[in-house]
C-alpha cells in the first residue's frame, strides 16, 4: 500500500523497478538457455565424429609443423577433441618407438 505522502510517480517507479528486475531475470534465463543449447550442439557435433576420425585429427595436428611443441590442450583445441585424447595418442606413439 502506498503511503499518503507518496505520489503516483512513486508507485509507477516501483512498477518500473519490478519490471526491470523481471526483465533482468528473464534476460539471464535466456542467456543460460542459449549457452546450454550451444554446449549441447557442440557436444552433439563431437559425438557425431567417430573415434577413428578423432584420432586421425589428432595425428594430423601432431604430425604438422610444430606439432611436437604444442601442449595437449593446444593440440586438442586445433583438432577439436579433448586434451585427454591427445595425451593418449602421444602415449601410444611413445610406446611404439
N, C-alpha and C positions, 0 to 999 in steps of 0.2 A: 504494500500500500504506500502511496506517495504521501509524504507529509505536506501539510498545508503551506509551508514556506517554500516548497519546491514547485517549480513551474512545469508546464507541459514539456518544455525542452529537455528537462532532466529525465523525464520518463522516456522521451524519444532517444536520448543519449544512452539510457540503459538498454533499450531495444537494439540500438546500433552496436553497442558493446557486445551484447549477446549474439547478434547476427555475425559480427566479426569473429568472435571466438568460435562460433559454429562453422563459419567458412574456413577458418584455420584448421579446425579438426577435420573437416571434410577434405580439404586440400592435402593434409598429411596422410589421410587414409588412401586417397587416390594415388599419392606418390608411393606408398607402401605396396599397394596392389600392383602398380606399374612395375616397380623394381622386382617384385616376386615373379611377375609374368615374364620379365626379361630373363631372370635367372633360370626359370623353368624352360624357357625357349632355348637358352644356351645349353642347358643340361640335356634337353631332348636332341639337339644337334650333335652333341658329343656322344650320346648313346647311339646315334644313328651310324657312327663310324664303327667299323669292326676293329677288333684288337689288332689284326694284321695291318689295317690301314694306319692305326695309331703308331704302331712300331715302325712302319715304313716312313712316316713323317718324322719321327724322332731320329731315325738313322740318317735321313737326308739332311736334317739340320746338323747333326753331329759330324757328318762327312763333308759338309760345306766348309767354305773358308772361315776359319776362326772358330769352328765348332768345338774344338778341343779346349778353347779358352772360355767358353760360356759356362756359367753356373747351371745347375739343374733347373732352376726356376727360369732363367733367361731362355734356355733351350726349350723348356716346356711352353713358355709364352709364344715363342716363334712357331712351335709345332701345333699349338692349340690342344695340348694334352696336360696331364698332371705332372708335377715335378717328380712324383714317386715313380712314374713310368720311365722317365728319363734316367733316374737313378738305377732302376732295374736293368734297363738296356745297357747302361755303362758297366754294371756289374757283370752281365753276361759277356760283354765284349772283353772285359779284363780276364775272365776265366778262359776264354777261347785262345788268348795269346800265349 
